[in-house]
Amino acid sequence: MTAAPTDHATSAAAPPSPLATALVLDAVQRIEAAGPLDDASALQQAFHTQPTRAAQVRQRAWLLGQRLGLQAELARWRPVGWGVLLALAALVALASLGTARAVLGEGRSINAVAAFVSLLGLHLLTLLIWLVGAVASGGGAGSWLGRLALWLTARLPPDRGPHSLTLLQSATALLSRQRLLAWLTGAISHGIWTIAFALMLAVLAFGFAFHAYQLTWETTILSPAFFERFVQITGALPGLLGFPVPDAAAVQRMGTVGGQAAAGGAAQSDWAWWLMGCVLVYGLLPRALLAAFSIARWRAGARRMAEVDMADPYVRRIVQRLDALEPPPQVIDPEHRPTAAATPAPALGPPGAPGSLAVIGFELPPEQAWPAPGLPPTPAGSAAPLRVSGSAAERQQALAQLAATRPESLLLVVHAPSSPDRGTARFVREAARQAGRVALWPVAAAAPSAAGEGASAGGETPADTPAIARWQRWLQSEGFSALAMVPSAPAATNWIAQATPQHQPEPHAASPAPTP
């Protein structure tokens, strides 16, 4: 069993896959249902090494999982799982081999229709059950053969860890919720059946190549027309691939003793190829294609498994503890202000002064017009729109300006096609402390002209919906619930205009009304 890494650099490394991350997170949650773990070190390390709250939650679980041996247990599953898969494939292949040997038998006469049912009957029945289950459950159910493989992988020694069954429960529950269990177990089951049919075809081809068999049909109550239709219908698809299909005369001839005796080797060869073609088309190919399709669906869905449900009560409790690690904002009361003899500091304006506005463009591309088109002029007494390229010096300068002015409204303009990172989250969090209300406006590249196709009246090209949705998910994952999202220049203008009426003084106040 592979030992879990213990050094700091390794433990802080990113998890190897979304599946492993999701399994460890779910398993840690199940373990903590019996009582919280001592996670002070893991919580601190996750807070200081990961950019977002979702990533911090994952990293905390990953570090705790290393201490509990969950990663080592997952590493043990890989060789054991392959061994279980090969063992099950061998058992199904031996059963298929026995079926093929029973069909060929010691004698030289084979009932063709009975051989078809023997070789393909169980396969078609289990395939129909899997298809019905996959459609009815939407991918939540799994095949019994695949579930058996997972169960054996988790329970078989050697060196089974104490949390092996917990990981099995997490895998089953998580894959069912994500509608991926049917695709994982289906890939296992169809892969086993594919191996079995490949071996079955090899046995049939060897037997027909080196022994002389006579394929016939016998019946007591069925008519010859039934067998004619059966052979023609079942041979339609193999015939498209070039397999010979016995015609009506051949079927009639094989149903009589005289015809069987008169049939030559070419006629028997057509029957043998028909049977092998049916096994290939109705057995091997469907299983191989379904195995490939299940693997593709599984891989596509597994990439989404690392997403953290930020609404889960368990996750929200961890997020609250992570929020508590944030340094408290500096509050300067009048009685604590520095004296005249002390080092002079920039005077702080009143927080949320009515009508004050700050507009900051954060890490916008060089081709982006600035100030952003479509916005109204900044109110009197407000600073001019500021553009921050992303360097540490410019960020500190922007934060210092916000701390000095303390605007009522802060509009952060970001590049919609870009992906927010750790630095973006830190800047937004620090800037939001200096303003009464904050909004985020993801903008696309500026349009070539105000009249260009798809551009707004202000020359701004609206950001596409997926980009807006990505930034919205990021705000939720970071816990920025108080930040507003404005998708366009008119929406930003309306958001700015909504601030002043909310902060207008009462009619009896002596101060003048703010400039609209």
VOGU-3710 file (C-alpha; in Angstrom, 3 decimals, decimal comma):
1> mtaaptdhat> 0,000/0,000/0,000  1,326/3,419/-0,921  1,986/5,554/2,114  0,340/8,942/2,329  2,800/11,803/1,839  3,579/13,714/4,989  5,881/16,563/3,985  4,480/20,068/3,727  5,162/20,577/0,034  3,504/17,341/-0,972
11> saaappspla> 0,496/17,793/1,246  -0,119/21,233/-0,194  -0,011/19,952/-3,747  -3,167/19,951/-5,782  -5,298/16,783/-5,691  -4,605/14,459/-8,602  -8,111/14,332/-10,046  -11,617/15,765/-9,537  -12,889/12,266/-8,691  -10,326/11,755/-5,920
21> talvldavqr> -11,054/15,244/-4,578  -14,802/14,656/-4,463  -14,445/11,195/-2,894  -12,117/12,442/-0,161  -14,357/15,434/0,585  -17,456/13,251/0,878  -15,629/10,632/2,966  -14,280/13,276/5,370  -17,795/14,670/5,729  -19,115/11,190/6,573
31> ieaagpldda> -16,338/10,643/9,110  -16,991/14,031/10,721  -20,663/13,161/11,091  -19,587/11,179/14,163  -17,653/14,161/15,526  -15,469/16,990/14,215  -11,807/16,303/13,526  -8,889/18,330/14,804  -8,386/20,480/11,713  -6,704/23,650/12,996
41> salqqafhtq> -3,514/23,061/11,005  -5,349/21,906/7,874  -7,699/24,885/8,024  -4,836/27,367/8,342  -2,848/25,745/5,546  -5,858/25,667/3,220  -6,659/29,304/3,991  -3,150/30,502/3,161  -2,508/28,323/0,073  -5,799/28,341/-1,871
51> ptraaqvrqr> -7,420/31,338/-3,614  -11,145/30,630/-3,235  -13,405/29,343/-0,489  -14,351/26,304/-2,561  -10,690/25,452/-3,130  -9,979/25,971/0,574  -12,774/23,564/1,532  -11,384/20,966/-0,858  -7,822/21,459/0,358  -8,839/21,126/4,012
61> awllgqrlgl> -10,571/17,821/3,252  -7,577/16,669/1,213  -5,154/17,368/4,077  -7,415/15,614/6,580  -7,778/12,716/4,158  -4,009/12,294/4,054  -3,952/12,081/7,818  -6,760/9,490/7,775  -5,150/7,451/4,992  -7,927/8,017/2,449
71> qaelarwrpv> -5,537/8,743/-0,420  -3,552/5,619/0,422  -6,788/3,617/0,345  -7,665/5,040/-3,069  -4,186/4,142/-4,278  -4,781/0,574/-3,054  -8,048/0,407/-4,975  -6,359/0,795/-8,353  -4,401/-2,514/-8,476  -7,104/-4,366/-6,532
81> gwgvllalaa> -9,766/-3,025/-8,874  -7,889/-4,168/-11,945  -7,465/-7,587/-10,357  -11,187/-7,804/-9,610  -12,018/-6,691/-13,139  -9,770/-9,325/-14,688  -11,115/-12,018/-12,356  -14,730/-11,208/-13,245  -13,829/-11,059/-16,917  -12,212/-14,484/-16,600
91> lvalaslgta> -15,321/-15,909/-14,909  -17,671/-14,535/-17,572  -15,270/-15,671/-20,270  -15,147/-19,173/-18,795  -18,949/-19,216/-18,709  -18,999/-18,085/-22,337  -16,388/-20,672/-23,174  -18,542/-23,327/-21,542  -21,542/-22,112/-23,534  -19,598/-22,221/-26,772
101> ravlgegrsi> -18,221/-25,668/-25,958  -21,729/-26,874/-25,137  -22,947/-25,534/-28,467  -20,161/-27,262/-30,362  -20,327/-30,321/-28,115  -18,854/-33,687/-28,827  -21,236/-34,442/-31,656  -21,170/-32,967/-35,136  -24,796/-31,793/-35,363  -25,754/-28,352/-34,046
111> navaafvsll> -29,233/-26,881/-33,841  -28,545/-23,427/-35,309  -31,460/-21,624/-33,638  -30,768/-23,216/-30,258  -27,103/-22,214/-30,615  -28,141/-18,604/-31,341  -30,303/-18,489/-28,198  -27,620/-20,150/-26,058  -24,869/-17,781/-27,163  -26,855/-14,522/-27,127
121> glhlltlliw> -29,919/-15,057/-24,924  -28,447/-14,126/-21,518  -26,490/-11,265/-23,038  -29,558/-9,740/-24,696  -31,600/-10,090/-21,498  -28,978/-8,384/-19,282  -28,401/-5,715/-21,926  -32,122/-4,919/-22,020  -32,222/-4,691/-18,218  -29,252/-2,299/-18,208
131> lvgavasggg> -30,776/-0,076/-20,888  -34,106/0,143/-19,066  -32,369/0,908/-15,773  -30,109/3,570/-17,306  -33,029/5,328/-19,013  -35,398/5,072/-16,044  -32,865/6,333/-13,500  -31,178/8,908/-15,724  -27,771/7,367/-15,041  -28,237/6,959/-11,289
141> agswlgrlal> -28,476/3,178/-11,223  -25,695/0,784/-12,045  -25,334/-2,708/-13,427  -25,065/-5,518/-10,911  -21,781/-6,691/-12,414  -20,199/-3,260/-12,047  -21,551/-2,842/-8,502  -20,114/-6,245/-7,619  -16,724/-5,125/-8,913  -16,809/-1,976/-6,725
151> wltarlppdr> -17,962/-3,949/-3,688  -15,177/-6,519/-4,067  -12,573/-3,796/-4,632  -13,454/-2,095/-1,346  -13,719/-5,277/0,719  -10,890/-7,432/-0,510  -7,523/-7,393/1,273  -4,565/-6,971/1,262  -3,970/-4,025/3,602  -7,528/-2,777/3,608
161> gphsltllqs> -7,728/0,505/5,499  -10,212/1,328/8,262  -12,118/3,743/6,027  -12,409/1,528/2,954  -16,147/0,976/3,383  -16,647/4,694/4,034  -15,013/5,425/0,694  -17,254/2,807/-0,925  -20,337/4,496/0,531  -19,049/7,867/-0,651
171> atallsrqrl> -18,381/6,537/-4,144  -21,835/4,968/-4,447  -23,689/7,998/-3,066  -21,623/10,571/-4,946  -21,856/8,791/-8,290  -25,588/8,287/-7,838  -26,112/11,988/-7,134  -24,057/12,941/-10,166  -25,879/10,393/-12,375  -22,564/8,681/-13,121
181> lawltgaish> -22,957/5,326/-11,399  -24,615/3,729/-14,418  -21,785/4,895/-16,684  -18,990/3,648/-14,417  -20,561/0,294/-13,674  -21,728/0,077/-17,270  -18,185/0,556/-18,537  -17,049/-2,248/-16,223  -19,887/-4,591/-17,158  -19,728/-3,939/-20,916
191> giwtiafalm> -15,942/-4,318/-20,843  -16,272/-7,735/-19,204  -18,885/-8,824/-21,742  -16,695/-7,580/-24,599  -13,827/-9,771/-23,407  -16,212/-12,709/-23,047  -17,581/-12,335/-26,588  -14,100/-11,975/-28,029  -13,139/-15,286/-26,427  -16,416/-16,869/-27,547
201> lavlafgfaf> -15,798/-15,848/-31,163  -12,280/-17,207/-30,992  -13,553/-20,593/-29,761  -16,264/-20,723/-32,447  -13,835/-19,778/-35,204  -11,332/-22,400/-34,034  -14,007/-25,095/-33,788  -15,529/-24,369/-37,207  -12,082/-24,090/-38,808  -10,753/-27,479/-37,700
211> hayqltwett> -13,898/-29,597/-37,274  -16,751/-30,419/-39,607  -20,078/-29,487/-37,994  -23,556/-29,795/-39,434  -25,871/-26,903/-38,519  -29,547/-27,811/-38,744  -32,872/-26,876/-37,233  -35,349/-29,209/-35,638  -38,878/-28,572/-34,390  -42,021/-30,317/-33,278
221> ilspafferf> -44,572/-27,516/-33,346  -42,983/-24,689/-35,394  -43,320/-24,351/-39,153  -40,426/-24,055/-41,645  -41,596/-20,506/-42,421  -40,725/-19,487/-38,868  -37,126/-20,562/-39,312  -36,927/-18,880/-42,703  -38,029/-15,544/-41,215  -35,788/-16,021/-38,180
231> vqitgalpgl> -32,670/-16,578/-40,270  -33,440/-13,725/-42,661  -34,189/-11,226/-39,874  -31,215/-12,136/-37,711  -28,914/-12,261/-40,725  -29,863/-8,794/-42,030  -27,231/-6,836/-40,062  -24,443/-9,433/-40,423  -25,225/-9,482/-44,137  -24,490/-5,745/-44,337
241> lgfpvpdaaa> -21,002/-6,515/-43,038  -20,447/-9,182/-45,671  -21,356/-12,315/-43,727  -23,124/-15,009/-45,776  -26,770/-15,603/-44,843  -28,532/-18,914/-45,741  -31,401/-18,344/-48,140  -34,884/-19,863/-47,944  -33,879/-22,918/-49,957  -30,966/-23,606/-47,606
251> vqrmgtvggq> -33,247/-23,281/-44,585  -35,753/-25,694/-46,129  -32,978/-28,129/-47,008  -31,514/-28,142/-43,474  -34,925/-29,042/-42,044  -35,101/-32,423/-43,769  -32,919/-35,451/-43,224  -32,325/-35,900/-46,942  -31,470/-32,259/-47,401  -28,998/-32,402/-44,532
261> aaaggaaqsd> -27,268/-35,373/-46,071  -27,172/-33,708/-49,503  -25,922/-30,352/-48,225  -22,356/-29,696/-49,185  -19,537/-27,957/-47,324  -20,373/-24,568/-48,836  -23,893/-24,664/-47,362  -22,557/-25,579/-43,933  -20,001/-22,799/-44,220  -22,797/-20,256/-44,756
271> wawwlmgcvl> -24,540/-21,458/-41,601  -21,302/-21,230/-39,585  -20,584/-17,710/-40,818  -24,181/-16,686/-40,094  -23,839/-17,861/-36,493  -20,478/-16,105/-35,974  -21,785/-12,966/-37,681  -24,748/-12,875/-35,280  -22,420/-13,244/-32,280  -20,248/-10,410/-33,594
281> vygllprall> -23,062/-8,001/-34,544  -25,519/-8,684/-31,715  -22,998/-9,541/-29,009  -19,479/-8,152/-29,342  -20,158/-4,881/-31,180  -22,993/-3,585/-28,913  -20,980/-4,319/-25,795  -17,812/-2,732/-27,181  -19,674/0,392/-28,362  -21,557/0,730/-25,073
291> aafsiarwra> -18,312/0,302/-23,144  -16,708/3,111/-25,158  -19,807/5,315/-24,784  -19,973/4,686/-21,025  -16,295/5,565/-20,641  -16,799/8,810/-22,586  -19,829/9,797/-20,481  -17,977/8,869/-17,322  -14,941/10,990/-18,173  -17,082/13,962/-19,157
301> garrmaevdm> -19,035/13,823/-15,903  -16,025/13,102/-13,681  -14,514/16,484/-14,571  -17,420/18,208/-12,819  -17,187/16,232/-9,616  -14,764/18,624/-7,897  -17,416/21,342/-7,657  -18,323/22,091/-4,046  -21,931/22,616/-3,028  -21,552/25,913/-1,180
311> adpyvrrivq> -25,154/25,681/0,062  -24,507/22,457/1,967  -24,739/23,104/5,750  -21,507/21,180/6,347  -19,653/23,320/3,807  -21,195/26,528/5,138  -19,884/25,766/8,631  -16,373/25,342/7,234  -16,703/28,562/5,222  -17,712/30,436/8,356
321> rldalepppq> -14,589/29,193/10,111  -12,500/30,231/7,111  -14,120/33,673/7,151  -13,121/33,978/10,780  -9,465/33,687/9,736  -9,704/36,872/7,677  -7,929/39,808/9,363  -10,487/42,195/10,857  -10,931/45,553/9,086  -9,125/48,475/10,678
331> vidpehrpta> -11,593/50,789/12,397  -10,324/54,221/13,431  -12,501/55,912/16,028  -12,155/59,623/16,742  -10,620/58,977/20,162  -8,020/56,676/18,606  -6,902/59,003/15,817  -3,218/59,897/15,823  -2,183/63,182/17,458  -0,567/66,028/15,579
341> aatpapalgp> 2,873/64,941/16,771  2,419/61,470/15,311  3,269/60,531/11,758  0,607/62,092/9,527  -1,745/59,648/7,816  -4,178/60,225/4,989  -7,494/61,506/6,260  -10,318/59,033/5,946  -13,570/60,235/4,539  -16,828/59,185/6,154
351> pgapgslavi> -17,678/55,621/5,061  -20,404/55,628/2,464  -20,602/59,372/1,941  -23,850/60,005/0,018  -23,302/60,333/-3,704  -19,630/59,314/-3,705  -18,603/56,802/-6,356  -15,408/54,960/-7,247  -14,945/53,066/-10,526  -11,970/50,718/-10,862
361> gfelppeqaw> -11,076/48,683/-13,925  -9,207/45,591/-12,744  -6,826/43,711/-15,073  -8,557/44,840/-18,259  -6,834/44,019/-21,570  -4,956/46,859/-23,323  -7,511/47,067/-26,126  -10,366/47,698/-23,682  -11,565/51,311/-23,854  -11,314/53,195/-20,570
371> papglpptpa> -13,324/54,632/-18,944  -15,826/51,928/-19,833  -18,264/53,202/-22,495  -21,839/53,764/-21,457  -21,286/54,895/-17,877  -22,461/58,326/-16,671  -19,868/60,895/-15,577  -18,589/60,440/-12,071  -20,315/62,710/-9,521  -18,592/65,837/-8,277
381> gsaaplrvsg> -16,151/65,111/-5,493  -15,553/61,525/-6,663  -12,213/60,319/-7,964  -11,725/59,728/-11,678  -12,127/56,137/-12,887  -8,960/54,215/-12,033  -7,437/51,436/-14,103  -5,389/48,749/-12,327  -3,232/46,502/-14,466  -2,669/43,930/-11,724
391> saaerqqala> 0,786/44,828/-10,403  1,240/44,902/-6,638  2,105/48,597/-6,646  -1,031/49,597/-8,581  -3,241/47,437/-6,376  -1,862/49,036/-3,216  -2,308/52,486/-4,754  -5,946/51,740/-5,595  -6,622/50,374/-2,101  -4,980/53,419/-0,534
401> qlaatrpesl> -7,192/55,717/-2,624  -10,296/53,785/-1,560  -9,217/53,966/2,093  -8,792/57,750/1,782  -12,098/58,432/0,012  -14,337/55,699/1,468  -16,906/55,912/-1,380  -20,545/55,099/-0,982  -20,540/52,982/-4,171  -17,719/51,006/-5,734
411> llvvhapssp> -18,034/49,623/-9,263  -15,388/47,042/-10,181  -15,045/46,521/-13,928  -13,404/43,205/-14,921  -12,726/41,377/-18,172  -15,574/38,923/-18,712  -13,649/36,300/-20,777  -10,918/36,109/-18,116  -11,114/33,677/-15,212  -10,943/35,070/-11,666
421> drgtarfvre> -7,973/33,888/-9,674  -6,620/34,105/-6,190  -5,324/37,648/-6,695  -8,721/38,806/-7,936  -10,436/37,416/-4,849  -7,941/39,122/-2,527  -8,299/42,505/-4,254  -12,100/42,355/-4,321  -12,227/41,372/-0,655  -9,912/44,199/0,434
431> aarqagrval> -11,559/46,794/-1,786  -15,060/45,876/-0,652  -14,167/46,770/2,954  -13,647/50,410/1,967  -17,056/51,045/0,335  -20,644/51,054/1,407  -21,853/48,948/-1,532  -20,020/47,122/-4,305  -20,975/45,844/-7,740  -19,067/43,781/-10,279
441> wpvaaaapsa> -19,393/44,441/-14,009  -17,794/41,870/-16,354  -17,284/43,556/-19,734  -16,261/42,067/-23,042  -13,860/43,658/-25,504  -14,921/47,093/-26,721  -16,811/47,132/-29,981  -15,054/48,632/-33,048  -17,746/51,299/-33,327  -20,834/52,303/-31,465
451> agegasagge> -22,960/51,306/-34,431  -21,268/47,987/-34,955  -23,412/44,905/-35,054  -24,010/43,444/-31,594  -22,700/46,546/-29,804  -24,701/48,569/-27,395  -25,403/52,227/-27,786  -22,339/53,100/-25,761  -19,936/51,058/-27,856  -19,756/48,230/-25,351
461> tpadtpaiar> -20,087/44,627/-26,498  -22,233/42,764/-23,940  -20,501/39,854/-22,251  -21,793/36,411/-23,190  -24,034/34,539/-20,781  -21,522/31,763/-19,911  -18,959/34,376/-18,880  -21,486/36,176/-16,675  -22,530/32,839/-15,164  -18,885/31,932/-14,459
471> wqrwlqsegf> -18,303/35,174/-12,578  -21,607/34,729/-10,739  -20,558/31,233/-9,593  -17,226/32,641/-8,510  -18,928/35,300/-6,361  -21,009/32,593/-4,716  -18,037/30,290/-4,151  -16,084/33,139/-2,532  -18,955/34,122/-0,266  -19,379/37,572/-1,861
481> salamvpsap> -23,118/37,506/-1,319  -23,280/41,274/-0,738  -21,759/42,107/-4,129  -24,169/42,923/-6,938  -23,671/41,635/-10,481  -24,374/44,099/-13,302  -24,163/42,507/-16,757  -24,272/45,684/-18,885  -23,656/49,433/-18,918  -27,367/50,299/-18,444
491> aatnwiaqat> -27,554/47,914/-15,498  -24,436/49,517/-13,995  -25,934/52,981/-14,505  -29,156/51,933/-12,794  -27,202/50,427/-9,916  -25,275/53,662/-9,436  -28,465/55,710/-9,546  -30,141/53,565/-6,888  -27,585/54,531/-4,246  -28,344/58,208/-3,623
501> pqhqpephaa> -32,123/57,929/-2,887  -31,433/55,306/-0,259  -29,027/57,643/1,527  -30,817/60,965/1,112  -31,165/62,885/4,393  -34,519/63,242/6,050  -36,517/66,386/5,063  -35,745/68,120/8,333  -31,995/67,630/7,979  -29,894/70,735/7,473
511> spaptp> -27,518/69,257/4,945  -28,262/69,895/1,262  -29,619/67,122/-0,942  -26,940/65,164/-2,785  -26,344/65,796/-6,424  -28,296/63,207/-8,491
//
